[in-house]
Amino acid sequence: MKAVIQRVQKASVTIEENKVAAIGHGLLILLGIEDRDNFEDIEWLVAKISKLRIFADSTGAMNCSVLDKKGDILIVSQFTLHASTKKGNRPSFIKAAKPDVAIPLYKQFVSTFEKSLGKPVSTGEFGAMMQVSLVNDGPVTIVIDTKNKE
């Protein structure tokens, strides 16, 4: 599993000119799932992201997590995070999980995050053509890959 985590002032997802999700201050998480991913990856990644100390404390230092700040979460599936550009100029997405594998894992990721936060999270729509808007706060952008645990 690969995740791009962006600390945002606000973010939203629009599909066919309809805004389907919007959050205020919190995290936008772009999530890529591959065939080798499993429930252990989900548990590790949710725990890591929810405890990342990337929000400012009262002194301005990044010492608080999204849990500490009771921030919002927007999770968007993004198979293109598993693009391989090794050969030629056209990316290959062979590592990205097919929908029959990815959808249940995506839903489980969302559910696990909701349990971790103790509140609902917002999502895009799996497989849809989405327009994602955000105001990156900082900017703070972190990439995590569960296969190398960093």
Steps between C-alpha positions, in 0.01 A plus 500: 500500500622846419359816649560865430397695808443873469424729790225727373303804607217359288447242226216372287409245232275581205356242260315615188466853641352372830701552818483158670731563794661792680706545814649782701835492677646149495652247263442412136617143446557370148507120527646253250436128549691211343428126487747418780322728750305352789332582831836531680598775256174680577545480877862615484428788260195630689693493829798676340297774331267566792798548735726700264602813685464747214269761656626799696482516878462827693865591431471437125705178506362193318415297809129418456320231302169513317358316802629770735352774282176309434560576133298386202605225259431467127608171341525472121593180315778554248633200309749724317719503812618158383611623159819354365694728267802273459440431130411769252280799565164335549448398864409140576247434774555124518576518876170672581238261636196425287164619639402157639803516731530876546140592584468279811843618623407864435174460692683329785757782509220757528323298770819449699575873482150584623551270800839659570358854489168420663314688229411467130755582231423643158582314180508530129336235283712198411566482125331831419658787308542750783615856532681543830547851634710591799669780683822339621592625845871566534539338254535168678500192275622157611524177301476164677544152351397202717740270318808681627333642815599859428 
